[in-house]
Amino acid sequence: QVQLVESGGGLVQPGGSLRLSCAASGSISNLYAMAWYRQTPEKRRVLVAHISSGGATKYAESVKGRFTISRDNAKNTVFLQMTSLKPEDTAVYYCNAFSNWTRIYDWGQGTRVTVSS
């Protein structure tokens, strides 16, 4: 079973930037879409960004223009570049692979992002 390991989170001031990485322990099919989700204690896990196997991207309205998802298929890694961070972006961020919006792997530990002054 492939495991996904998210990293790159931390504490950042409002307006700052972070780059999250999600590395797989094994090979991920290039046919899978990849996505980043985030979760706070008060809310369920929600979609932040999605990238198809062909590279088409979709974003939650709340992060459009600020976040960029990308993938490196050769390295089985997906990234989330986050800029102009806001306190409401504070959450634990998770990645996963999807086929027709069906999750492929178990959720990993996630990486915590805290946006605070």
Secondary structure, DSSP 4 states (H G I P E B T S, - for coil): ---EEEE--EEE-TT--EEEEEEESS---TTSEEEEEEE-TTS--EEEEEE-TT--EEE-TTTTTTEEEEEEGGGTEEEEEE-S--GGG-EEEEEEEEETTEE-S-----EEEEE--
